[in-house]
Each structure stands twice: as structure tokens, then as C-alpha cells.
């Protein structure tokens, strides 16, 4: 098994926080699927009516999102092992669903020896 992977980290500020969280979570799932990654399990924790953390366990590793609606901010993280899937596409496709004010995206190659 190869140890090489790709880690995409995004800090995102939006004009307006998504009103329908259930629909937003569905769009995240669809973005992951469209990127060629496989969702094995999902766990979501709600802190109040709008703030949540969701972790999508992938066959290739994970995708997570942490939200701060009071600041119109969210952080996204997609890490994959191997060459399957497109983690940058997964993150950028999620951003397409939002009215992004500002974003800071980093792509890190991991596990190369």
C-alpha cells in the first residue's frame, strides 16, 4: 500500500451562512461522490441550531467540516491516501454551493519518502 496522499485544507468566509443545513450536508456528500471518493460513514454533531461539525469517513481517508455561523466561517479538510479521487475538487465543489467572501486553500502532499 502506498503512503502518499493529498491533504486539502480550506478556511472559508461566506457572505451568508447556509439556512438549510440538511440540504448543505447533502451537497457536501454529493461533492465528495463527484470527486471520485467513497463515503463509508458519516457523523454529524450539532452545537446549536446552526453550528455543526461533520466527519465523512472515506474509503480513502476523511472529509471534515467545522462551522462557525456567528462569524460566517467554516473550515474544511479533505485527506486522501493513494491516488484515487480528487480531494481538491471535493472541497472546491462544496465552495461552489456557497457565496464565498474569502477563502484560503492549502494543498499538502503527504507520505512521500
C-alpha angles and dihedrals in degrees: 000000000000119000095204117112146152126245119196117191122185133184108196133188116192134198091229130012114237111268097203105055093179091056090046091053089050089052090051090052090049091049091052091049093048089052091062095253124131122230111216099173141350131211123186128184121192118207096187136332094308113012117087146154119216129186121193110198107213131198082236096045125280151317120203138180129192118189134204105184094175087066098032087239135131135173121214128193129186121178125178134183119215127003102296118113135006112263094180089054090050092054096041092048090055088052089054088067091057137067095240117204095180137349137187113199125184126188115201126188109219137191100023114145 
